[in-house]
């Protein structure tokens, strides 16, 4: 199957609450590669690559908030966005 890509920008209380770490764990369990990183405006960016079905499940899980301490505001989704190919899912600092 062909791999699909997505970039998500997640707003709300998503920094300093373990959001990146729980997102990485979720991605690992769902066979997603990519990165998650904090942005200067207080939001978090996720770049993800996976088969379409896995990617859709991952998007839905992110919308619910992988971290119990996080409070999701909005999730902006950019499908088929240019994403660097990766073999793993990493936290970018």
Secondary structure, 3 states (H helix, E strand, C coil): CCEEEEEEEEEEECCCCCHHHHHHHHHHHCCCEEEEEECCCCCEEEEEEEEHHHHHHHHHHHHHCCCCCCEEEEEEEEECCCCCCCCCEEEEC
